[in-house]
Amino acid sequence: MFNLLEATVKPLMLNTKILEVAYEMYLEAPQSIHPVINLRDLSYRTGASLLECRNAIVEAYNLGRFPQCALEK
């Protein structure tokens, strides 16, 4: 029961500001095997902490977004 609730609510809890900026960075990155998203730059652009940025991208990745991306500090 709780797993169903969590699966339904979790996508709504993602930080859209972080993910919008991260998606822009993802599209701007050279399209190699693994486009790189720089967490420090993302943090600077959004005002969020490095950990918040990392967690938002990892959660989105677990939901099928940001395929084959790499994160760097």
N, CA, C, O and CB atoms as a CASP TS submission, in Angstrom:
PFRMAT TS
TARGET T0000
AUTHOR 0000-0000-0000
METHOD Language model
MODEL 1
PARENT N/A
ATOM      1  N   MET     1       0.828  -1.193   0.000  1.00  0.00           N
ATOM      2  CA  MET     1       0.000   0.000   0.000  1.00  0.00           C
ATOM      3  C   MET     1       0.872   1.257   0.000  1.00  0.00           C
ATOM      4  O   MET     1       0.664   2.169  -0.801  1.00  0.00           O
ATOM      5  CB  MET     1      -0.942  -0.002   1.213  1.00  0.00           C
ATOM      6  N   PHE     2       1.853   1.294   0.911  1.00  0.00           N
ATOM      7  CA  PHE     2       2.714   2.471   0.979  1.00  0.00           C
ATOM      8  C   PHE     2       3.608   2.589  -0.250  1.00  0.00           C
ATOM      9  O   PHE     2       3.939   3.696  -0.675  1.00  0.00           O
ATOM     10  CB  PHE     2       3.567   2.425   2.236  1.00  0.00           C
ATOM     11  N   ASN     3       3.998   1.458  -0.816  1.00  0.00           N
ATOM     12  CA  ASN     3       4.820   1.503  -2.034  1.00  0.00           C
ATOM     13  C   ASN     3       4.053   2.145  -3.183  1.00  0.00           C
ATOM     14  O   ASN     3       4.622   2.913  -3.959  1.00  0.00           O
ATOM     15  CB  ASN     3       5.276   0.088  -2.431  1.00  0.00           C
ATOM     16  N   LEU     4       2.780   1.836  -3.294  1.00  0.00           N
ATOM     17  CA  LEU     4       1.955   2.432  -4.335  1.00  0.00           C
ATOM     18  C   LEU     4       1.827   3.937  -4.121  1.00  0.00           C
ATOM     19  O   LEU     4       1.941   4.717  -5.066  1.00  0.00           O
ATOM     20  CB  LEU     4       0.568   1.776  -4.363  1.00  0.00           C
ATOM     21  N   LEU     5       1.594   4.332  -2.898  1.00  0.00           N
ATOM     22  CA  LEU     5       1.483   5.752  -2.571  1.00  0.00           C
ATOM     23  C   LEU     5       2.792   6.474  -2.860  1.00  0.00           C
ATOM     24  O   LEU     5       2.791   7.558  -3.442  1.00  0.00           O
ATOM     25  CB  LEU     5       1.087   5.937  -1.099  1.00  0.00           C
ATOM     26  N   GLU     6       3.899   5.880  -2.459  1.00  0.00           N
ATOM     27  CA  GLU     6       5.202   6.489  -2.695  1.00  0.00           C
ATOM     28  C   GLU     6       5.486   6.615  -4.187  1.00  0.00           C
ATOM     29  O   GLU     6       6.000   7.641  -4.634  1.00  0.00           O
ATOM     30  CB  GLU     6       6.302   5.673  -2.017  1.00  0.00           C
ATOM     31  N   ALA     7       5.159   5.589  -4.958  1.00  0.00           N
ATOM     32  CA  ALA     7       5.388   5.620  -6.401  1.00  0.00           C
ATOM     33  C   ALA     7       4.535   6.681  -7.089  1.00  0.00           C
ATOM     34  O   ALA     7       4.926   7.223  -8.122  1.00  0.00           O
ATOM     35  CB  ALA     7       5.099   4.256  -7.006  1.00  0.00           C
ATOM     36  N   THR     8       3.378   6.973  -6.520  1.00  0.00           N
ATOM     37  CA  THR     8       2.486   7.976  -7.096  1.00  0.00           C
ATOM     38  C   THR     8       2.913   9.388  -6.727  1.00  0.00           C
ATOM     39  O   THR     8       2.850  10.290  -7.563  1.00  0.00           O
ATOM     40  CB  THR     8       1.059   7.734  -6.640  1.00  0.00           C
ATOM     41  N   VAL     9       3.342   9.592  -5.499  1.00  0.00           N
ATOM     42  CA  VAL     9       3.654  10.931  -4.998  1.00  0.00           C
ATOM     43  C   VAL     9       5.079  11.352  -5.305  1.00  0.00           C
ATOM     44  O   VAL     9       5.321  12.538  -5.527  1.00  0.00           O
ATOM     45  CB  VAL     9       3.423  10.993  -3.513  1.00  0.00           C
ATOM     46  N   LYS    10       6.026  10.436  -5.326  1.00  0.00           N
ATOM     47  CA  LYS    10       7.436  10.785  -5.482  1.00  0.00           C
ATOM     48  C   LYS    10       7.726  11.632  -6.718  1.00  0.00           C
ATOM     49  O   LYS    10       8.462  12.612  -6.604  1.00  0.00           O
ATOM     50  CB  LYS    10       8.255   9.536  -5.539  1.00  0.00           C
ATOM     51  N   PRO    11       7.183  11.303  -7.904  1.00  0.00           N
ATOM     52  CA  PRO    11       7.468  12.160  -9.056  1.00  0.00           C
ATOM     53  C   PRO    11       6.981  13.599  -8.867  1.00  0.00           C
ATOM     54  O   PRO    11       7.542  14.519  -9.463  1.00  0.00           O
ATOM     55  CB  PRO    11       6.832  11.573 -10.295  1.00  0.00           C
ATOM     56  N   LEU    12       5.969  13.802  -8.064  1.00  0.00           N
ATOM     57  CA  LEU    12       5.459  15.145  -7.823  1.00  0.00           C
ATOM     58  C   LEU    12       6.361  15.944  -6.896  1.00  0.00           C
ATOM     59  O   LEU    12       6.278  17.171  -6.854  1.00  0.00           O
ATOM     60  CB  LEU    12       4.068  15.073  -7.243  1.00  0.00           C
ATOM     61  N   MET    13       7.225  15.255  -6.151  1.00  0.00           N
ATOM     62  CA  MET    13       8.079  15.903  -5.170  1.00  0.00           C
ATOM     63  C   MET    13       9.415  16.347  -5.763  1.00  0.00           C
ATOM     64  O   MET    13      10.196  17.003  -5.073  1.00  0.00           O
ATOM     65  CB  MET    13       8.320  14.973  -4.009  1.00  0.00           C
ATOM     66  N   LEU    14       9.694  16.014  -7.005  1.00  0.00           N
ATOM     67  CA  LEU    14      10.955  16.390  -7.613  1.00  0.00           C
ATOM     68  C   LEU    14      11.040  17.904  -7.745  1.00  0.00           C
ATOM     69  O   LEU    14      10.042  18.575  -8.007  1.00  0.00           O
ATOM     70  CB  LEU    14      11.117  15.720  -8.982  1.00  0.00           C
ATOM     71  N   ASN    15      12.234  18.426  -7.562  1.00  0.00           N
ATOM     72  CA  ASN    15      12.463  19.862  -7.630  1.00  0.00           C
ATOM     73  C   ASN    15      12.508  20.284  -9.102  1.00  0.00           C
ATOM     74  O   ASN    15      13.504  20.063  -9.789  1.00  0.00           O
ATOM     75  CB  ASN    15      13.783  20.254  -6.892  1.00  0.00           C
ATOM     76  N   THR    16      11.435  20.885  -9.567  1.00  0.00           N
ATOM     77  CA  THR    16      11.335  21.222 -10.987  1.00  0.00           C
ATOM     78  C   THR    16      12.350  22.286 -11.408  1.00  0.00           C
ATOM     79  O   THR    16      12.847  22.244 -12.533  1.00  0.00           O
ATOM     80  CB  THR    16       9.933  21.701 -11.305  1.00  0.00           C
ATOM     81  N   LYS    17      12.662  23.229 -10.535  1.00  0.00           N
ATOM     82  CA  LYS    17      13.647  24.272 -10.886  1.00  0.00           C
ATOM     83  C   LYS    17      15.000  23.631 -11.176  1.00  0.00           C
ATOM     84  O   LYS    17      15.638  23.947 -12.180  1.00  0.00           O
ATOM     85  CB  LYS    17      13.783  25.321  -9.737  1.00  0.00           C
ATOM     86  N   ILE    18      15.436  22.734 -10.300  1.00  0.00           N
ATOM     87  CA  ILE    18      16.713  22.059 -10.504  1.00  0.00           C
ATOM     88  C   ILE    18      16.668  21.238 -11.785  1.00  0.00           C
ATOM     89  O   ILE    18      17.608  21.270 -12.579  1.00  0.00           O
ATOM     90  CB  ILE    18      17.056  21.161  -9.299  1.00  0.00           C
ATOM     91  N   LEU    19      15.586  20.508 -11.986  1.00  0.00           N
ATOM     92  CA  LEU    19      15.509  19.630 -13.143  1.00  0.00           C
ATOM     93  C   LEU    19      15.419  20.393 -14.457  1.00  0.00           C
ATOM     94  O   LEU    19      15.938  19.929 -15.473  1.00  0.00           O
ATOM     95  CB  LEU    19      14.326  18.717 -13.008  1.00  0.00           C
ATOM     96  N   GLU    20      14.776  21.545 -14.455  1.00  0.00           N
ATOM     97  CA  GLU    20      14.710  22.357 -15.679  1.00  0.00           C
ATOM     98  C   GLU    20      16.098  22.840 -16.077  1.00  0.00           C
ATOM     99  O   GLU    20      16.487  22.743 -17.240  1.00  0.00           O
ATOM    100  CB  GLU    20      13.765  23.562 -15.484  1.00  0.00           C
ATOM    101  N   VAL    21      16.838  23.360 -15.110  1.00  0.00           N
ATOM    102  CA  VAL    21      18.190  23.850 -15.392  1.00  0.00           C
ATOM    103  C   VAL    21      19.101  22.682 -15.764  1.00  0.00           C
ATOM    104  O   VAL    21      19.912  22.795 -16.683  1.00  0.00           O
ATOM    105  CB  VAL    21      18.763  24.618 -14.171  1.00  0.00           C
ATOM    106  N   ALA    22      18.971  21.561 -15.054  1.00  0.00           N
ATOM    107  CA  ALA    22      19.783  20.381 -15.358  1.00  0.00           C
ATOM    108  C   ALA    22      19.495  19.879 -16.771  1.00  0.00           C
ATOM    109  O   ALA    22      20.411  19.462 -17.480  1.00  0.00           O
ATOM    110  CB  ALA    22      19.518  19.263 -14.332  1.00  0.00           C
ATOM    111  N   TYR    23      18.240  19.918 -17.177  1.00  0.00           N
ATOM    112  CA  TYR    23      17.892  19.471 -18.523  1.00  0.00           C
ATOM    113  C   TYR    23      18.511  20.390 -19.575  1.00  0.00           C
ATOM    114  O   TYR    23      18.982  19.915 -20.608  1.00  0.00           O
ATOM    115  CB  TYR    23      16.365  19.420 -18.694  1.00  0.00           C
ATOM    116  N   GLU    24      18.515  21.686 -19.325  1.00  0.00           N
ATOM    117  CA  GLU    24      19.179  22.621 -20.238  1.00  0.00           C
ATOM    118  C   GLU    24      20.658  22.283 -20.355  1.00  0.00           C
ATOM    119  O   GLU    24      21.217  22.254 -21.451  1.00  0.00           O
ATOM    120  CB  GLU    24      18.999  24.076 -19.757  1.00  0.00           C
ATOM    121  N   MET    25      21.290  22.025 -19.199  1.00  0.00           N
ATOM    122  CA  MET    25      22.715  21.675 -19.191  1.00  0.00           C
ATOM    123  C   MET    25      22.949  20.346 -19.910  1.00  0.00           C
ATOM    124  O   MET    25      23.943  20.186 -20.618  1.00  0.00           O
ATOM    125  CB  MET    25      23.244  21.596 -17.742  1.00  0.00           C
ATOM    126  N   TYR    26      22.045  19.409 -19.729  1.00  0.00           N
ATOM    127  CA  TYR    26      22.129  18.102 -20.378  1.00  0.00           C
ATOM    128  C   TYR    26      22.097  18.264 -21.899  1.00  0.00           C
ATOM    129  O   TYR    26      22.868  17.627 -22.617  1.00  0.00           O
ATOM    130  CB  TYR    26      20.974  17.185 -19.909  1.00  0.00           C
ATOM    131  N   LEU    27      21.197  19.125 -22.378  1.00  0.00           N
ATOM    132  CA  LEU    27      21.095  19.345 -23.819  1.00  0.00           C
ATOM    133  C   LEU    27      22.286  20.124 -24.375  1.00  0.00           C
ATOM    134  O   LEU    27      22.672  19.924 -25.527  1.00  0.00           O
ATOM    135  CB  LEU    27      19.810  20.083 -24.137  1.00  0.00           C
ATOM    136  N   GLU    28      22.875  21.017 -23.562  1.00  0.00           N
ATOM    137  CA  GLU    28      24.018  21.812 -23.995  1.00  0.00           C
ATOM    138  C   GLU    28      25.325  21.022 -23.981  1.00  0.00           C
ATOM    139  O   GLU    28      26.271  21.381 -24.681  1.00  0.00           O
ATOM    140  CB  GLU    28      24.155  23.028 -23.117  1.00  0.00           C
ATOM    141  N   ALA    29      25.384  19.960 -23.198  1.00  0.00           N
ATOM    142  CA  ALA    29      26.610  19.173 -23.057  1.00  0.00           C
ATOM    143  C   ALA    29      26.950  18.491 -24.374  1.00  0.00           C
ATOM    144  O   ALA    29      26.056  18.092 -25.120  1.00  0.00           O
ATOM    145  CB  ALA    29      26.462  18.125 -21.934  1.00  0.00           C
ATOM    146  N   PRO    30      28.244  18.359 -24.659  1.00  0.00           N
ATOM    147  CA  PRO    30      28.623  17.600 -25.854  1.00  0.00           C
ATOM    148  C   PRO    30      28.015  16.204 -25.790  1.00  0.00           C
ATOM    149  O   PRO    30      28.121  15.521 -24.771  1.00  0.00           O
ATOM    150  CB  PRO    30      30.167  17.514 -25.989  1.00  0.00           C
ATOM    151  N   GLN    31      27.389  15.791 -26.859  1.00  0.00           N
ATOM    152  CA  GLN    31      26.686  14.510 -26.871  1.00  0.00           C
ATOM    153  C   GLN    31      27.666  13.356 -27.085  1.00  0.00           C
ATOM    154  O   GLN    31      27.759  12.777 -28.167  1.00  0.00           O
ATOM    155  CB  GLN    31      25.606  14.500 -27.966  1.00  0.00           C
ATOM    156  N   SER    32      28.375  13.055 -26.032  1.00  0.00           N
ATOM    157  CA  SER    32      29.257  11.893 -26.041  1.00  0.00           C
ATOM    158  C   SER    32      28.451  10.712 -25.517  1.00  0.00           C
ATOM    159  O   SER    32      27.221  10.759 -25.481  1.00  0.00           O
ATOM    160  CB  SER    32      30.554  12.136 -25.176  1.00  0.00           C
ATOM    161  N   ILE    33      29.130   9.678 -25.121  1.00  0.00           N
ATOM    162  CA  ILE    33      28.434   8.513 -24.573  1.00  0.00           C
ATOM    163  C   ILE    33      27.659   8.900 -23.317  1.00  0.00           C
ATOM    164  O   ILE    33      26.532   8.446 -23.116  1.00  0.00           O
ATOM    165  CB  ILE    33      29.434   7.381 -24.257  1.00  0.00           C
ATOM    166  N   HIS    34      28.260   9.738 -22.475  1.00  0.00           N
ATOM    167  CA  HIS    34      27.624  10.176 -21.232  1.00  0.00           C
ATOM    168  C   HIS    34      27.721  11.701 -21.116  1.00  0.00           C
ATOM    169  O   HIS    34      28.746  12.208 -20.660  1.00  0.00           O
ATOM    170  CB  HIS    34      28.283   9.488 -19.998  1.00  0.00           C
ATOM    171  N   PRO    35      26.680  12.445 -21.517  1.00  0.00           N
ATOM    172  CA  PRO    35      26.713  13.904 -21.327  1.00  0.00           C
ATOM    173  C   PRO    35      26.921  14.241 -19.853  1.00  0.00           C
ATOM    174  O   PRO    35      26.351  13.589 -18.977  1.00  0.00           O
ATOM    175  CB  PRO    35      25.403  14.555 -21.846  1.00  0.00           C
ATOM    176  N   VAL    36      27.730  15.248 -19.582  1.00  0.00           N
ATOM    177  CA  VAL    36      28.110  15.581 -18.210  1.00  0.00           C
ATOM    178  C   VAL    36      27.309  16.772 -17.708  1.00  0.00           C
ATOM    179  O   VAL    36      27.160  17.775 -18.407  1.00  0.00           O
ATOM    180  CB  VAL    36      29.613  15.878 -18.120  1.00  0.00           C
ATOM    181  N   ILE    37      26.792  16.651 -16.483  1.00  0.00           N
ATOM    182  CA  ILE    37      26.133  17.760 -15.792  1.00  0.00           C
ATOM    183  C   ILE    37      27.022  18.142 -14.616  1.00  0.00           C
ATOM    184  O   ILE    37      27.288  17.321 -13.738  1.00  0.00           O
ATOM    185  CB  ILE    37      24.673  17.375 -15.314  1.00  0.00           C
ATOM    186  N   ASN    38      27.476  19.376 -14.603  1.00  0.00           N
ATOM    187  CA  ASN    38      28.348  19.859 -13.544  1.00  0.00           C
ATOM    188  C   ASN    38      27.487  20.296 -12.355  1.00  0.00           C
ATOM    189  O   ASN    38      26.697  21.233 -12.470  1.00  0.00           O
ATOM    190  CB  ASN    38      29.243  21.032 -14.049  1.00  0.00           C
ATOM    191  N   LEU    39      27.639  19.625 -11.229  1.00  0.00           N
ATOM    192  CA  LEU    39      26.812  19.910 -10.059  1.00  0.00           C
ATOM    193  C   LEU    39      27.084  21.291  -9.454  1.00  0.00           C
ATOM    194  O   LEU    39      26.164  21.943  -8.961  1.00  0.00           O
ATOM    195  CB  LEU    39      27.036  18.848  -9.011  1.00  0.00           C
ATOM    196  N   ARG    40      28.339  21.737  -9.490  1.00  0.00           N
ATOM    197  CA  ARG    40      28.647  23.069  -8.947  1.00  0.00           C
ATOM    198  C   ARG    40      27.967  24.161  -9.773  1.00  0.00           C
ATOM    199  O   ARG    40      27.417  25.114  -9.221  1.00  0.00           O
ATOM    200  CB  ARG    40      30.176  23.303  -8.916  1.00  0.00           C
ATOM    201  N   ASP    41      28.008  24.017 -11.077  1.00  0.00           N
ATOM    202  CA  ASP    41      27.354  24.983 -11.955  1.00  0.00           C
ATOM    203  C   ASP    41      25.839  24.943 -11.762  1.00  0.00           C
ATOM    204  O   ASP    41      25.186  25.985 -11.719  1.00  0.00           O
ATOM    205  CB  ASP    41      27.713  24.704 -13.426  1.00  0.00           C
ATOM    206  N   LEU    42      25.293  23.750 -11.648  1.00  0.00           N
ATOM    207  CA  LEU    42      23.857  23.590 -11.412  1.00  0.00           C
ATOM    208  C   LEU    42      23.457  24.221 -10.079  1.00  0.00           C
ATOM    209  O   LEU    42      22.432  24.896  -9.989  1.00  0.00           O
ATOM    210  CB  LEU    42      23.468  22.097 -11.433  1.00  0.00           C
ATOM    211  N   SER    43      24.259  24.001  -9.062  1.00  0.00           N
ATOM    212  CA  SER    43      24.001  24.577  -7.744  1.00  0.00           C
ATOM    213  C   SER    43      24.040  26.106  -7.804  1.00  0.00           C
ATOM    214  O   SER    43      23.198  26.784  -7.215  1.00  0.00           O
ATOM    215  CB  SER    43      25.028  24.056  -6.718  1.00  0.00           C
ATOM    216  N   TYR    44      25.026  26.634  -8.522  1.00  0.00           N
ATOM    217  CA  TYR    44      25.149  28.088  -8.656  1.00  0.00           C
ATOM    218  C   TYR    44      23.947  28.685  -9.381  1.00  0.00           C
ATOM    219  O   TYR    44      23.424  29.722  -8.972  1.00  0.00           O
ATOM    220  CB  TYR    44      26.436  28.445  -9.402  1.00  0.00           C
ATOM    221  N   ARG    45      23.514  28.037 -10.445  1.00  0.00           N
ATOM    222  CA  ARG    45      22.391  28.544 -11.250  1.00  0.00           C
ATOM    223  C   ARG    45      21.053  28.474 -10.514  1.00  0.00           C
ATOM    224  O   ARG    45      20.186  29.322 -10.723  1.00  0.00           O
ATOM    225  CB  ARG    45      22.291  27.761 -12.546  1.00  0.00           C
ATOM    226  N   THR    46      20.882  27.468  -9.655  1.00  0.00           N
ATOM    227  CA  THR    46      19.593  27.266  -8.996  1.00  0.00           C
ATOM    228  C   THR    46      19.542  27.772  -7.564  1.00  0.00           C
ATOM    229  O   THR    46      18.458  27.996  -7.026  1.00  0.00           O
ATOM    230  CB  THR    46      19.252  25.820  -9.010  1.00  0.00           C
ATOM    231  N   GLY    47      20.707  27.955  -6.937  1.00  0.00           N
ATOM    232  CA  GLY    47      20.734  28.358  -5.532  1.00  0.00           C
ATOM    233  C   GLY    47      20.522  27.194  -4.575  1.00  0.00           C
ATOM    234  O   GLY    47      20.402  27.400  -3.367  1.00  0.00           O
ATOM    235  N   ALA    48      20.474  25.981  -5.097  1.00  0.00           N
ATOM    236  CA  ALA    48      20.299  24.790  -4.269  1.00  0.00           C
ATOM    237  C   ALA    48      21.673  24.228  -3.894  1.00  0.00           C
ATOM    238  O   ALA    48      22.677  24.551  -4.529  1.00  0.00           O
ATOM    239  CB  ALA    48      19.445  23.716  -5.013  1.00  0.00           C
ATOM    240  N   SER    49      21.707  23.395  -2.869  1.00  0.00           N
ATOM    241  CA  SER    49      22.967  22.789  -2.458  1.00  0.00           C
ATOM    242  C   SER    49      23.385  21.709  -3.449  1.00  0.00           C
ATOM    243  O   SER    49      22.577  21.224  -4.241  1.00  0.00           O
ATOM    244  CB  SER    49      22.848  22.202  -1.043  1.00  0.00           C
ATOM    245  N   LEU    50      24.669  21.341  -3.388  1.00  0.00           N
ATOM    246  CA  LEU    50      25.162  20.269  -4.250  1.00  0.00           C
ATOM    247  C   LEU    50      24.389  18.979  -4.010  1.00  0.00           C
ATOM    248  O   LEU    50      24.048  18.263  -4.951  1.00  0.00           O
ATOM    249  CB  LEU    50      26.658  20.039  -4.017  1.00  0.00           C
ATOM    250  N   LEU    51      24.117  18.693  -2.749  1.00  0.00           N
ATOM    251  CA  LEU    51      23.395  17.469  -2.404  1.00  0.00           C
ATOM    252  C   LEU    51      21.967  17.486  -2.950  1.00  0.00           C
ATOM    253  O   LEU    51      21.488  16.474  -3.461  1.00  0.00           O
ATOM    254  CB  LEU    51      23.369  17.282  -0.886  1.00  0.00           C
ATOM    255  N   GLU    52      21.290  18.623  -2.848  1.00  0.00           N
ATOM    256  CA  GLU    52      19.933  18.734  -3.399  1.00  0.00           C
ATOM    257  C   GLU    52      19.944  18.498  -4.912  1.00  0.00           C
ATOM    258  O   GLU    52      19.080  17.806  -5.451  1.00  0.00           O
ATOM    259  CB  GLU    52      19.330  20.125  -3.079  1.00  0.00           C
ATOM    260  N   CYS    53      20.932  19.082  -5.582  1.00  0.00           N
ATOM    261  CA  CYS    53      21.043  18.930  -7.032  1.00  0.00           C
ATOM    262  C   CYS    53      21.305  17.478  -7.400  1.00  0.00           C
ATOM    263  O   CYS    53      20.656  16.929  -8.291  1.00  0.00           O
ATOM    264  CB  CYS    53      22.159  19.826  -7.585  1.00  0.00           C
ATOM    265  N   ARG    54      22.248  16.864  -6.720  1.00  0.00           N
ATOM    266  CA  ARG    54      22.565  15.468  -6.979  1.00  0.00           C
ATOM    267  C   ARG    54      21.355  14.578  -6.759  1.00  0.00           C
ATOM    268  O   ARG    54      21.034  13.735  -7.596  1.00  0.00           O
ATOM    269  CB  ARG    54      23.714  15.013  -6.096  1.00  0.00           C
ATOM    270  N   ASN    55      20.685  14.768  -5.634  1.00  0.00           N
ATOM    271  CA  ASN    55      19.537  13.927  -5.298  1.00  0.00           C
ATOM    272  C   ASN    55      18.391  14.098  -6.301  1.00  0.00           C
ATOM    273  O   ASN    55      17.725  13.126  -6.655  1.00  0.00           O
ATOM    274  CB  ASN    55      19.047  14.251  -3.890  1.00  0.00           C
ATOM    275  N   ALA    56      18.166  15.321  -6.752  1.00  0.00           N
ATOM    276  CA  ALA    56      17.098  15.564  -7.730  1.00  0.00           C
ATOM    277  C   ALA    56      17.384  14.837  -9.035  1.00  0.00           C
ATOM    278  O   ALA    56      16.485  14.243  -9.630  1.00  0.00           O
ATOM    279  CB  ALA    56      16.937  17.071  -7.992  1.00  0.00           C
ATOM    280  N   ILE    57      18.639  14.883  -9.481  1.00  0.00           N
ATOM    281  CA  ILE    57      18.993  14.218 -10.739  1.00  0.00           C
ATOM    282  C   ILE    57      18.929  12.701 -10.582  1.00  0.00           C
ATOM    283  O   ILE    57      18.448  12.005 -11.476  1.00  0.00           O
ATOM    284  CB  ILE    57      20.402  14.646 -11.200  1.00  0.00           C
ATOM    285  N   VAL    58      19.408  12.191  -9.461  1.00  0.00           N
ATOM    286  CA  VAL    58      19.366  10.740  -9.233  1.00  0.00           C
ATOM    287  C   VAL    58      17.919  10.253  -9.183  1.00  0.00           C
ATOM    288  O   VAL    58      17.596   9.219  -9.767  1.00  0.00           O
ATOM    289  CB  VAL    58      20.103  10.371  -7.920  1.00  0.00           C
ATOM    290  N   GLU    59      17.055  10.980  -8.497  1.00  0.00           N
ATOM    291  CA  GLU    59      15.639  10.589  -8.440  1.00  0.00           C
ATOM    292  C   GLU    59      15.012  10.625  -9.833  1.00  0.00           C
ATOM    293  O   GLU    59      14.260   9.723 -10.205  1.00  0.00           O
ATOM    294  CB  GLU    59      14.858  11.516  -7.482  1.00  0.00           C
ATOM    295  N   ALA    60      15.325  11.670 -10.600  1.00  0.00           N
ATOM    296  CA  ALA    60      14.794  11.756 -11.958  1.00  0.00           C
ATOM    297  C   ALA    60      15.338  10.625 -12.821  1.00  0.00           C
ATOM    298  O   ALA    60      14.618  10.067 -13.648  1.00  0.00           O
ATOM    299  CB  ALA    60      15.134  13.114 -12.585  1.00  0.00           C
ATOM    300  N   TYR    61      16.609  10.291 -12.628  1.00  0.00           N
ATOM    301  CA  TYR    61      17.210   9.185 -13.372  1.00  0.00           C
ATOM    302  C   TYR    61      16.487   7.871 -13.061  1.00  0.00           C
ATOM    303  O   TYR    61      16.234   7.063 -13.956  1.00  0.00           O
ATOM    304  CB  TYR    61      18.714   9.063 -13.037  1.00  0.00           C
ATOM    305  N   ASN    62      16.159   7.670 -11.788  1.00  0.00           N
ATOM    306  CA  ASN    62      15.448   6.460 -11.386  1.00  0.00           C
ATOM    307  C   ASN    62      14.056   6.376 -12.003  1.00  0.00           C
ATOM    308  O   ASN    62      13.480   5.293 -12.106  1.00  0.00           O
ATOM    309  CB  ASN    62      15.343   6.399  -9.878  1.00  0.00           C
ATOM    310  N   LEU    63      13.523   7.521 -12.411  1.00  0.00           N
ATOM    311  CA  LEU    63      12.212   7.564 -13.057  1.00  0.00           C
ATOM    312  C   LEU    63      12.336   7.580 -14.585  1.00  0.00           C
ATOM    313  O   LEU    63      11.347   7.786 -15.289  1.00  0.00           O
ATOM    314  CB  LEU    63      11.432   8.795 -12.582  1.00  0.00           C
ATOM    315  N   GLY    64      13.548   7.364 -15.092  1.00  0.00           N
ATOM    316  CA  GLY    64      13.755   7.261 -16.530  1.00  0.00           C
ATOM    317  C   GLY    64      14.182   8.525 -17.227  1.00  0.00           C
ATOM    318  O   GLY    64      14.204   8.565 -18.458  1.00  0.00           O
ATOM    319  N   ARG    65      14.521   9.553 -16.494  1.00  0.00           N
ATOM    320  CA  ARG    65      14.979  10.803 -17.108  1.00  0.00           C
ATOM    321  C   ARG    65      16.505  10.879 -17.035  1.00  0.00           C
ATOM    322  O   ARG    65      17.126  10.169 -16.244  1.00  0.00           O
ATOM    323  CB  ARG    65      14.335  12.037 -16.406  1.00  0.00           C
ATOM    324  N   PHE    66      17.097  11.725 -17.846  1.00  0.00           N
ATOM    325  CA  PHE    66      18.548  11.900 -17.919  1.00  0.00           C
ATOM    326  C   PHE    66      19.265  10.577 -18.204  1.00  0.00           C
ATOM    327  O   PHE    66      20.144  10.180 -17.438  1.00  0.00           O
ATOM    328  CB  PHE    66      19.071  12.505 -16.614  1.00  0.00           C
ATOM    329  N   PRO    67      18.907   9.895 -19.284  1.00  0.00           N
ATOM    330  CA  PRO    67      19.572   8.617 -19.581  1.00  0.00           C
ATOM    331  C   PRO    67      21.051   8.809 -19.872  1.00  0.00           C
ATOM    332  O   PRO    67      21.449   9.748 -20.562  1.00  0.00           O
ATOM    333  CB  PRO    67      18.900   7.929 -20.768  1.00  0.00           C
ATOM    334  N   GLN    68      21.828   7.936 -19.355  1.00  0.00           N
ATOM    335  CA  GLN    68      23.264   7.870 -19.608  1.00  0.00           C
ATOM    336  C   GLN    68      23.990   9.193 -19.357  1.00  0.00           C
ATOM    337  O   GLN    68      24.892   9.549 -20.116  1.00  0.00           O
ATOM    338  CB  GLN    68      23.502   7.434 -21.022  1.00  0.00           C
ATOM    339  N   CYS    69      23.619   9.919 -18.319  1.00  0.00           N
ATOM    340  CA  CYS    69      24.345  11.143 -18.011  1.00  0.00           C
ATOM    341  C   CYS    69      25.379  10.859 -16.922  1.00  0.00           C
ATOM    342  O   CYS    69      25.285   9.877 -16.185  1.00  0.00           O
ATOM    343  CB  CYS    69      23.370  12.265 -17.566  1.00  0.00           C
ATOM    344  N   ALA    70      26.361  11.744 -16.847  1.00  0.00           N
ATOM    345  CA  ALA    70      27.379  11.652 -15.818  1.00  0.00           C
ATOM    346  C   ALA    70      27.340  12.940 -15.012  1.00  0.00           C
ATOM    347  O   ALA    70      27.065  14.010 -15.555  1.00  0.00           O
ATOM    348  CB  ALA    70      28.793  11.406 -16.431  1.00  0.00           C
ATOM    349  N   LEU    71      27.616  12.838 -13.721  1.00  0.00           N
ATOM    350  CA  LEU    71      27.656  14.001 -12.848  1.00  0.00           C
ATOM    351  C   LEU    71      29.091  14.281 -12.449  1.00  0.00           C
ATOM    352  O   LEU    71      29.869  13.358 -12.212  1.00  0.00           O
ATOM    353  CB  LEU    71      26.774  13.790 -11.602  1.00  0.00           C
ATOM    354  N   GLU    72      29.439  15.557 -12.376  1.00  0.00           N
ATOM    355  CA  GLU    72      30.774  15.925 -11.898  1.00  0.00           C
ATOM    356  C   GLU    72      30.649  17.099 -10.945  1.00  0.00           C
ATOM    357  O   GLU    72      29.725  17.906 -11.048  1.00  0.00           O
ATOM    358  CB  GLU    72      31.722  16.274 -13.081  1.00  0.00           C
ATOM    359  N   LYS    73      31.590  17.183 -10.018  1.00  0.00           N
ATOM    360  CA  LYS    73      31.596  18.294  -9.054  1.00  0.00           C
ATOM    361  C   LYS    73      32.411  19.420  -9.594  1.00  0.00           C
ATOM    362  O   LYS    73      32.545  20.454  -8.939  1.00  0.00           O
ATOM    363  CB  LYS    73      32.141  17.857  -7.692  1.00  0.00           C
TER
END
